[in-house]
Amino acid sequence: MRQQFAPVARRTALALAAASAAVALADPAPVKLEPVVITATRSEAAGFDLPASIDRLDGDALRAGRAQVNLSEGLGGVPGLLARDRQNYAQDVQISVRGFGARASFGIRGVRVYVDDIPATLPDGQGQITNVEIGTVGRVEVLRGPFSALYGNSSGGVISIYSETPVGPPRLDASISFGSDGLRRLAASSSGKAGGFAYTLGASRFETDGYRQHSQTERRLGNARLSWKLGSDTQLTLVANNVELPEAQDPLGLTRVQWQADPRGVDPSALSFNTRKTMKQAQGGLVLEHGIDDANSLRVMVYQGHRTTTQFQSIPVATQAAALHPGGVIDLSRDYEGADIRWRWKGATGSLVAGIAADELREHRVGYQNFIGSTLGVQGALRRDETNRVSNADPYLQAQWQPTPSWLISAGVRRSKVDFRSADAYITRTNPDDSGSASYAATLPVLGLSYAVDERLRAYVTAGRGFETPTLNELAYRASGGTGLNFALQASLSRSVEVGLKTRPWDGTEFTLALFQTGTTNEIVTQTNVGGRATYQNAGATRRRGLEASGSLQISPTLQAQLAATWLDARYRDSFLTCTATPCAAANQQVNATNRIPGIARTAVYGALTWQPIGGWRLGAEARSLSKVYVNDLNSDAAPGFATLAAYAGYQLSLGAWDVGALLRVDNLANRRYAGSVIVNDGNSRFFEPAPGRSWLASANVSYRF
């Protein structure tokens, strides 16, 4: 793999240098503007004034002192959000917001993700974040609480990632990183602006041998954002990105006994079946923004993408012998597309946004046995073949009114309807036609009120209704063993209320406090998890209530402190039965009404201190603490709580048009042994995904300004 770095580096550098050289004229130096957010209101607004919990992270802060491999590295300072690096690139980063998304065994669900306004969450609510090139991120906005419902099939929150918008002369950047367990990352980016044209380009290649056995990975990323001013009132933006995972080995989880014996080890089935995943995704979109007059504007976004995934699992041969079992190899081909058309009116004391968002997913799902004769880990006989479609067309309306300088009223409503259709092509004498369809719909209102006590203090209250459908993966299997979709599964509905305070006691300092409660009916929970297959059911009610606090303190022009703390009590309110052993008729176990929802830490604390002058030495330290996390609905086991400390030192030097820098970082300084993440309700009791011990990272970067 190392020998392949050189030609990739040369091709990437030449392409980015050519793009930089193409911009002949440069604009004046950028002017620093007051930070704004757009996720909560769909128009630029100061997050401090809004009746919502929303955090903005600038790209430079996201990258500072970090490996820039996973978005989870820089999200620790967002209260209510839990982002966990699984050390398993076959399963993606684990992200939950206020407890929503915690049950996802892979990818992201229950939280909507957008990259340059293009959904990274499909219409069924399943998303991923692997297509984010951190080197070109301009900012990340994280919206939590009731207002996230205005984005449709999402109950927990919204994560919006935006590429940087160049405002200065062309710039070319390159970096290289090495670290523990064979970590290698090569990246290059370029950005610039001249006249009405601006561009941001980025590419990276990441490789690792993995902390654990059988966890080697290679990932390639490319991202482009081009924008043109078409007159004084019109702008067109083109966004394109590509991600490839040629092969990511899957080490699976470990049982408690395995984890305590050897945290670097793997279950023998991972080796015998060579569990692994390959993935390719390419997508693109266009955004047209036009100012009709001083008050009215129109925005049109269209996008299209294609994603293929092949995953080899460790399903035992005997289990796959059952007549209706869909096999141990999943082969997916997905095409998705959509549009969002939005009109906005803005007056002296208010604004109004009206639009419609439509998305469609076409999935061809094929299943094979993962053996041929006595040879394991190879594609065998066909056991499943179906075409699934998911679509939605959601109108929405959002308004703001400021009747007095002290009061701000924000309100919105969205009508969300998600349709599922499945056409079964694998029909045999023992496997009947499992075609079918289902529809889920809900009206989602939100109302928020903010009061400016004075120029440095805001108090707010917000309430709303959320909606979460099953994903295709949660519908994929039936408890009866059939291969068709489980159309008996219903959507869950939630009602949330939040009160909060935001204060800026002095310049450069901001503190926030939010108290919230969310009650959910028809919560989607595990029904069975046997033989490598999970099926789902609707339980009764759940309740999530919590307290979030954060603070950012500019101690001096070069020294900054950051704090974030979360207390979250998430429990089932009704009991239900679940099964993780056969036969389920005799092995059903009751989940008690007071049990905690698994995968959720009751407390999480993050603190960081950074010293970062314009040039020369820069230092930083981060501390994280997480309470124990239950691994299943029965609350029969838990990953212990832990606390870790990381530190980094870097040096940045400017030499005319050149900037060069170097970084050394050490994570888990005390070499703690802990579970970085858990696999909720795993049927083989392989709940634990160990985190690395003490690890290091060294990187160097160079930048040239034309």
PyMOL commands that set and color helices and strands:
alter all, ss='L'
color gray80, all
select helices_A, chain A and resi 2-21+47-49+59-63+71-74+134-136+146-151+180-182+256-261+268-272+317-320+472-475+584-587
alter helices_A, ss='H'
color red, helices_A
select strands_A, chain A and resi 53-58+81-84+94-97+108-109+111-115+118-119+126-127+137-144+157-163+171-179+183-194+197-208+217-229+234-249+276-291+296-312+329-346+350-368+371-372+375-376+382-404+407-424+436-454+457-468+492-503+509-521+524-530+533-538+541-554+559-572+576-578+589-591+603-611+616-626+629-630+638-639+642-655+658-667+675-678+688-690+695-705
alter strands_A, ss='S'
color yellow, strands_A
deselect
rebuild
show_as cartoon
